[in-house]
Amino acid sequence: MEAMHSIVSSKGQIVIPAAIREQLGLERGTVVTIRVEGGKVILDPQSLQAKLRRIDEMKGSTAGLGSGADLLLEDRRIERQRELDEEGW
């Protein structure tokens, strides 16, 4: 997508162009996390549509690493072992 421009208002507001809102699934009331990375403002939409889009983009990124369930189970096993160690078991 081609770069687009917006102007910051006196209240610090900007308008996100319609094409970008549509691409990201931004609708009225969408919660957006805002952070700064490397001198740039990052807007991270928290809508279900945006999260599903990110999941689609990640398909295949864990190829060869086992299933998602296997990864979650291993993470939980490690976390439980840490909990037991902290409790002195």
C-alpha positions in Angstrom: 0.0 0.0 0.0 1.2 3.5 -0.9 2.1 5.8 2.0 -0.6 8.2 3.0 -0.5 11.4 5.1 -2.6 12.8 7.9 -2.3 16.0 9.9 -2.2 16.2 13.7 -4.9 18.4 15.1 -4.5 20.9 17.9 -5.9 18.2 20.2 -3.3 15.7 19.1 -5.8 13.7 17.0 -5.2 12.2 13.5 -7.5 10.7 10.9 -6.5 7.2 9.8 -7.3 7.1 6.0 -10.3 4.9 5.1 -8.2 2.5 3.0 -5.9 1.7 6.0 -8.9 1.4 8.4 -10.5 -1.1 6.0 -7.3 -3.1 5.6 -6.8 -3.3 9.4 -10.4 -3.9 10.3 -10.6 -0.7 12.3 -14.2 0.3 13.1 -15.7 2.8 15.5 -15.0 1.6 19.0 -12.0 -0.6 18.1 -9.4 -0.6 20.9 -6.0 0.3 19.6 -2.7 -0.2 21.6 -0.3 2.6 20.9 3.5 2.3 21.5 6.7 3.8 20.3 9.3 1.6 18.6 12.5 3.1 17.2 11.1 6.6 17.0 7.9 5.4 15.2 4.4 5.3 16.5 2.9 1.8 16.3 -0.9 1.3 16.3 -1.9 -2.2 17.2 -5.6 -2.9 16.7 -7.2 -5.2 19.3 -10.3 -6.2 17.4 -11.2 -9.8 16.7 -10.9 -9.2 13.0 -7.4 -7.7 13.4 -6.3 -10.6 15.5 -7.7 -13.2 13.0 -5.8 -11.3 10.2 -2.6 -11.6 12.2 -3.2 -15.3 12.8 -3.6 -15.8 9.0 -0.4 -13.9 8.4 1.4 -16.3 10.8 0.3 -19.5 9.2 3.3 -21.7 8.5 5.7 -19.6 10.6 6.1 -22.4 13.0 6.7 -25.1 10.4 8.8 -27.9 11.8 8.3 -26.8 15.5 5.5 -29.2 16.3 1.8 -28.4 16.7 0.6 -25.3 18.5 -0.9 -27.6 21.2 2.5 -29.2 21.7 4.2 -25.8 22.1 1.5 -24.7 24.6 1.9 -27.9 26.6 5.6 -27.6 26.7 5.4 -23.9 27.8 2.9 -25.0 30.6 5.2 -27.8 31.7 8.1 -25.4 32.0 6.0 -22.9 33.9 4.6 -25.6 36.3 8.2 -26.8 37.0 9.2 -23.3 37.8 6.2 -23.0 40.2 7.1 -26.2 41.9 10.7 -25.1 42.2 9.6 -21.8 43.8 7.4 -23.7 46.3 10.3 -26.0 47.2 9.0 -29.2 45.7 
